[in-house]
Amino acid sequence: MKKIAYANSGFLHERKENDTSLRSVVGIAKIIGVFILHFAVLLIGFAFPIQDAQSHLRLTGTWFDHFMQWDAQWYAAIAKYGYQLPLDVQQAFTVTGNAVPFSPALRTTAYFPGFPLIIHLFGSTGSIIVGSLVFIATLVLMYLLVERRFGDTAALFAIILYAINPAAIYESALYVEVYSVLCTLLIVYGLTKASRTGDVIACIAGFMGTSLHELGLISIVFGLRFFQRRQYKFGIIYGLSVVAPWFLFVAYLWGRYQQPFAIFHAETAWQRVWRFPGTGLVQSLPHMSLNTLYVCGFVLLIILYVYASLKWNFTEGRLHEAGVASWDTSLWVIALALTSLSTYIPGAPLTSVLRFLSVIWPIYALIWTRKWSDDMKLMIATGLCVLFGVFDLEGSLLFSHGLFFQ
């Protein structure tokens, strides 16, 4: 009997390993499929037979220029020349409507140094390839985090919605967005590990996130998780790691250019100011453009996500669980959404807003936080995929041909 029992246990163990391997293979296939879908939509937009705009940039003279429009020019120039661009280099920016000489002179400091450093190391074309690998990493991490909480189907639809979101072109363009998403995913992933290794991952990702984009500072809210766990030492270390890039950048500007606060004046070159959250959206409602509709849609998704997430945390006693629907992730979603809705440019109040909102990746798992039937969830998820894909196609078409998008 013991031999039979042992044989049976061995069989069960082998079957469990086979099931796990099969799930891994299926998961990898899903991620590859979504990656292909993402680029398929972009390539259709690239190939659309319309004439390039006068503002279309040719930074490399190759096909990869489709990915290098608008702000990509700033990142590439900083990577090559530093933050003080020679006047002859500035002349190239007149194509995209910039007045030269730049005023303020260090207008370039609106862009944090992390991403230009990556371009400096790999070149513009190489950075597009590296960005594609980073995009795959975001798909993997997002799939793992959503699958852990809501299951395989939810994870699949979450990464599809992320891959074809209305501003998905920026996840593969020479922009910083995909790196910002990766850093936040790594923070959440690290916190779910609840181990020394996970804590270190979160701290490193927190530092990287702010070095890449000033809004990375918002991820400091995840530090509250350490204090909840009474890991006060790591809470302080994490907080310092998130704010350190700001101080390092200011110190660099002071030492190199004697203008430590240049970053605070740089945004004025684009007339960007801060208003009460939603001011720009309210002003855009009478015109009701497609962009306005999609921003409204994202705001609705965010509100529903935050409500469902906080309800799940407080009513089901899951305050100690980190992850895609945890209370600290919800705080980050709220903070980033309010900040994104506070940015304002007179005459174009929603400029970049949808791009900022699109990196709020937890909302792509929203549908599975609701207590709807499986058929209802699948129907809504499919509908969102279609709506997202249509605007994603328009965005890739406009962006790649040098027309204004976001």
Secondary structure, 3 states (H helix, E strand, C coil): CHHHHHHHHHHHHHHHHHHHHHHHHHHHHHHHHHHHHHHHHHHHHHHCCCCCCCCCCCCCCCHHHHHCCCHHHHHHHHHHHCCCCCHHHHHHHHHHCCCCCCCCCCHHHHCCCHHHHHHHHHHHHHHHHHHHHHHHHHHHHHHHHHHHHHCHHHHHHHHHHHHCCCCCHHHHCCCCHHHHHHHHHHHHHHHHHCCHHHHHHHHHHHHHHHHHCHHHHHHHHHHHHHHHCCCHHHHHHHHHHHHHHHHHHHHHHHHHHCCCCHHHHHHHHHCCEECCCCHHHHHHCCCCCHHHHHHHHHHHHHHHHHHHHHHHHHHCCCCCCCCCCCHHHHHHHHHHHHHHCCEECCCCCCCCHHHHHHCCHHHHHHHHHCCCCHHHHHHHHHHHHHHHHHHHHHHHHHHHCCCCCC
